[in-house]
Every structure is written in C-alpha cells, then in structure tokens.
Amino acid sequence: MPEVYRVLFEVFGMDLEAEDCQPKLRRQLEDVDYVSVEFEGNKLSWQDVAGYKPPPDALFAHPRLFRACVPPGMHRFRGNLWDYESRPHVMRTLGYPLKMADRIPDITEARNIELGLGLQLCFLHPSKYKFEHPRFCYERLEYVGQKIQDIVMAERLLMKHLDAPGKFLADRHRRILMNKFCGRYLREKRLHQYMVYAEQVQDRYEHNRRMKNPTTTSVQQALHGLSYTVYGKPDVRRLMFEVFDFEQIQPKPVG
C-alpha cells in the first residue's frame, strides 16, 4: 500500500484537497463498516483509514478471510425478517455453524455473525438491493464459489481416477458441474424458497418457473463461495459431497 500512495501522490501529483480526487459517494446507502468496535461512533475519512495501524489486541488484526465475504453496511440486515424466519432453516439444512476451536472466543462469535449475514447475502437476488448498493447481492460470492467448486471437483476426480486420461476427467468434470444440475441440488433441499427477489421479478418468476433455474444455480455457487471464505476448502467438500451429493452416490429415501 505505501508504494501505491507514493505513486499516486508523488508520481501523479494528486492533490488530496482537490474536488476531483475525493472518493465518490454511494448512491443511496452509506458504505460504513459496523463490525469494528474501534470505529464505533467515529467518522473516518479515507486518509485516516489509509494510514491506520490497528492496536495489537484489535479483533481484526488477526488474518480472517471470512471478513471479506460481507460488504460494509450489510450489518443493517441483522435481525430482519429473513434472519429470524429463514436463516435457522437454511443453517439446519447446511449443518451450520460448524464447531471451531479458535484461540480467541471473539473470533468464533464474529465468524458466526459473518456466516449468518453471508447466508443472507447468498439468497439476495440482484433485483432486490443491487441498485442501492452494488454488493448487496450474491454475485461476488457466486464468482468465488464457481472457481472453488471447479477446483474441489477436479481434486476429487483426480483422486478417484488416478490413471484416467485427461479427456475423460475433463468430460466428467464438465458433466457433473453442469449449471442445470447445480441448481437442481439446491431445489432438492427446498432451499430455493428462501430466496429474496424484488416484487416485479418475483411475479415474473411465478408465471415462468424455468426462469428461476439459473438463479438457483447462482445461489448454489454463492453458498460454496461463502463456505470457502468462512470455513475453508474442507467445508466446500462437505457441502458438495455430503450435503448436496454432487456425485449422486448416496442412497436416496424411497417415497
């Protein structure tokens, strides 16, 4: 970061006070992070943040990837209707929260808060809040999840078929991770009913259920992205092969 600021201010000669150098404001919602106790009640400029050094006992001084999964300002959604009605069902289905032995109890609590908010983010369709805040939807987690599920599935196939030719592995990988199947696993668990849409989109999907299928795929991938950022790759394996059974090898209940 110091090198970035040196380039900006020394090489390009940016003027901190110039109007065109000020950060642009969000359209509707303020972009504030409510997690860090050190910042409660303090309005910080971006210059303060750039030169900030956390105290040694600060909670976020410890490296935590899961802090990257929830955008600043998302904490206003804590305690809303989805949080009370839908989140318990989703967490029960996915087997969350997992037991973690953290050295600092506060980190366990913070991780669980981020997990709850991240789950809500996974089920937020872009039509709902994206116009107000570009990160209040599942798109960023979907991107991470898409990549991580590719890697996890490739590792799984390489371990199962040690001597298989590359073409066979690539073909099997593509067939298992076909988009229409990813969404189907989510629908089998009845999780698609917890998705949050804008009203006009909800009406359109009610009349044409097939339009909803790509969205369920996106939510499925976002869940993988969330599990990776919060718990790491082992949890993505658990979701893919134990909870959702991507390989379809577990016995199914006869009904």
C-alpha positions in Angstrom: 0.0 0.0 0.0 2.7 2.6 0.8 4.0 2.1 -2.8 0.5 2.8 -4.2 0.2 6.0 -2.3 3.7 7.0 -3.3 2.8 6.5 -7.0 -0.5 8.5 -6.6 0.9 11.4 -4.7 4.5 11.7 -5.8 4.4 10.4 -9.4 1.0 11.6 -10.4 1.0 14.5 -8.1 -2.6 14.1 -6.8 -3.9 16.9 -4.6 -5.7 15.5 -1.5 -7.9 18.5 -1.3 -8.9 18.7 -4.9 -12.6 18.1 -5.6 -12.0 15.5 -8.4 -9.7 13.5 -6.1 -12.4 12.9 -3.4 -14.0 9.4 -3.3 -17.4 9.3 -4.9 -20.3 8.8 -2.5 -22.6 5.8 -2.8 -26.0 6.4 -4.4 -28.3 5.5 -1.6 -26.7 3.7 1.4 -23.7 4.8 3.3 -20.8 2.5 3.0 -20.0 2.0 6.7 -18.5 -1.0 8.5 -20.3 -1.6 11.8 -18.2 -4.5 12.9 -15.1 -2.9 14.3 -15.6 -1.6 17.8 -12.6 0.7 17.4 -14.5 2.7 14.8 -17.9 2.9 16.5 -19.1 6.4 16.5 -16.1 7.7 14.6 -16.5 9.1 11.1 -13.2 8.4 9.4 -12.0 9.8 6.1 -10.2 7.6 3.6 -7.0 9.3 4.5 -7.4 8.1 8.1 -8.1 4.6 7.0 -5.1 4.6 4.7 -2.7 5.4 7.5 -4.4 3.4 10.2 -2.5 0.8 12.2 -4.6 -1.5 14.3 -3.7 -1.9 18.0 -2.1 -5.2 18.8 -5.2 -6.5 20.6 -7.6 -5.5 17.9 -10.0 -8.2 16.8 -9.4 -7.6 13.1 -5.6 -7.5 13.5 -5.8 -11.3 13.1 -6.0 -12.6 9.5 -9.6 -13.6 8.8 -10.6 -14.4 5.3 -14.3 -14.5 6.2 -14.3 -10.7 6.8 -14.1 -10.4 3.0 -17.4 -12.1 2.3 -19.8 -9.5 3.8 -19.7 -5.9 2.4 -19.6 -2.9 4.8 -23.1 -1.8 5.6 -24.5 -5.3 5.4 -24.9 -5.4 9.2 -28.0 -3.3 8.9 -29.7 -6.6 7.8 -29.1 -8.3 11.1 -32.3 -9.1 12.9 -34.5 -8.6 9.9 -37.4 -10.9 8.9 -35.2 -13.2 6.8 -32.8 -13.5 9.7 -35.5 -14.7 12.0 -37.6 -16.8 9.7 -35.4 -18.3 7.0 -31.8 -18.4 8.4 -32.5 -21.1 11.0 -33.9 -23.4 8.3 -31.0 -22.8 6.0 -28.4 -23.3 8.7 -30.1 -26.5 9.8 -30.1 -27.9 6.3 -26.5 -27.0 5.7 -25.3 -28.1 9.1 -24.1 -24.7 10.3 -22.5 -23.4 12.4 -19.6 -25.8 12.5 -17.6 -26.2 15.7 -14.4 -24.3 15.6 -11.6 -24.2 18.2 -10.5 -20.6 18.0 -7.8 -19.2 20.3 -9.9 -16.0 20.7 -13.6 -16.6 21.5 -14.5 -13.2 19.9 -13.3 -14.6 16.6 -15.7 -17.5 16.8 -18.6 -15.1 17.5 -17.5 -12.8 14.7 -17.3 -15.7 12.3 -20.8 -16.8 13.2 -22.1 -13.3 12.6 -20.4 -13.1 9.2 -21.8 -16.6 8.4 -25.4 -15.5 9.1 -25.0 -12.3 7.1 -23.2 -14.2 4.3 -26.0 -16.7 4.1 -28.5 -13.9 3.7 -26.2 -12.4 1.0 -26.2 -15.8 -0.8 -30.0 -15.7 -1.1 -30.3 -12.0 -2.2 -31.2 -11.7 -5.8 -29.6 -8.6 -7.6 -33.0 -7.2 -8.3 -33.6 -6.5 -4.6 -30.9 -4.2 -3.5 -28.2 -4.0 -6.1 -29.3 -0.6 -7.4 -28.9 0.9 -4.0 -25.6 -0.8 -3.2 -23.7 -2.9 -5.8 -22.5 -5.5 -3.4 -25.8 -6.3 -1.7 -26.4 -9.4 -3.8 -24.9 -12.9 -4.3 -22.8 -12.1 -7.3 -19.3 -11.7 -5.7 -19.8 -14.9 -3.6 -21.1 -16.7 -6.7 -17.9 -15.8 -8.6 -15.7 -17.3 -5.8 -17.9 -20.3 -5.4 -17.8 -21.1 -9.2 -14.0 -21.2 -9.1 -13.7 -23.1 -5.8 -16.2 -25.8 -6.8 -14.3 -26.4 -10.1 -11.1 -26.9 -8.1 -12.7 -29.2 -5.4 -14.3 -31.3 -8.1 -11.1 -31.6 -10.1 -9.2 -32.7 -7.0 -11.9 -35.3 -6.2 -11.9 -36.8 -9.7 -8.1 -36.9 -9.8 -8.0 -38.8 -6.5 -10.8 -41.3 -7.7 -9.4 -41.9 -11.2 -5.7 -41.8 -10.8 -4.8 -43.3 -14.2 -7.7 -41.9 -16.2 -6.9 -39.9 -19.4 -7.3 -36.2 -19.3 -10.1 -36.1 -21.8 -12.2 -38.4 -19.6 -11.6 -36.3 -16.5 -12.4 -33.1 -18.2 -15.6 -34.5 -19.7 -16.7 -36.0 -16.3 -15.9 -32.7 -14.5 -18.0 -30.7 -17.0 -20.9 -33.1 -16.8 -21.1 -33.2 -13.0 -20.8 -29.4 -12.7 -23.3 -28.5 -15.5 -25.2 -25.5 -14.4 -28.7 -27.0 -14.5 -27.6 -29.7 -12.1 -26.1 -27.3 -9.6 -29.5 -25.6 -9.2 -31.3 -28.9 -9.0 -29.4 -30.0 -5.9 -30.4 -26.7 -4.2 -34.0 -27.2 -5.2 -34.0 -30.8 -3.9 -33.1 -29.5 -0.4 -36.0 -27.0 -0.7 -33.6 -24.1 -0.2 -34.8 -22.1 -3.3 -37.9 -21.0 -1.4 -35.8 -18.8 0.9 -34.5 -16.6 -2.0 -35.3 -12.9 -1.9 -36.4 -11.1 -5.1 -37.8 -7.7 -6.0 -41.6 -7.8 -6.3 -41.7 -7.4 -10.1 -39.1 -10.2 -10.6 -41.0 -12.5 -8.1 -44.2 -12.0 -10.2 -42.4 -12.8 -13.4 -40.8 -16.0 -12.0 -44.1 -17.2 -10.5 -45.5 -17.3 -14.0 -42.4 -19.0 -15.5 -40.7 -21.3 -13.1 -37.9 -22.1 -15.6 -36.6 -18.6 -15.4 -35.8 -19.2 -11.8 -33.4 -22.1 -12.5 -30.3 -20.1 -13.4 -30.8 -18.1 -10.2 -30.9 -21.3 -8.1 -27.6 -22.3 -9.7 -26.1 -18.9 -8.7 -27.3 -19.3 -5.1 -25.7 -22.8 -5.0 -22.4 -21.4 -6.2 -22.6 -18.5 -3.8 -23.1 -21.0 -0.9 -19.8 -22.7 -2.0 -18.1 -19.3 -2.1 -19.3 -18.5 1.4 -18.3 -21.8 2.9 -14.8 -21.4 1.4 -14.3 -17.9 2.8 -15.8 -18.7 6.3 -14.5 -22.3 6.9 -12.1 -23.1 4.0 -11.9 -25.8 1.4 -12.8 -28.8 3.6 -16.3 -27.3 4.2 -16.8 -26.9 0.4 -16.1 -30.6 0.1 -18.6 -31.3 2.9 -21.3 -29.3 1.1 -20.6 -30.7 -2.3 -20.3 -34.4 -1.5 -22.2 -34.9 1.8 -24.9 -32.2 1.9 -25.8 -31.8 -1.8 -24.3 -35.1 -3.0 -23.0 -33.7 -6.3 -21.8 -37.2 -7.4 -25.3 -38.7 -6.7 -23.8 -41.8 -5.0 -25.6 -41.6 -1.6 -28.8 -43.8 -1.2 -32.0 -41.7 -1.6 -35.1 -42.2 0.6 -37.8 -44.1 -1.2 -41.0 -42.2 -1.1 
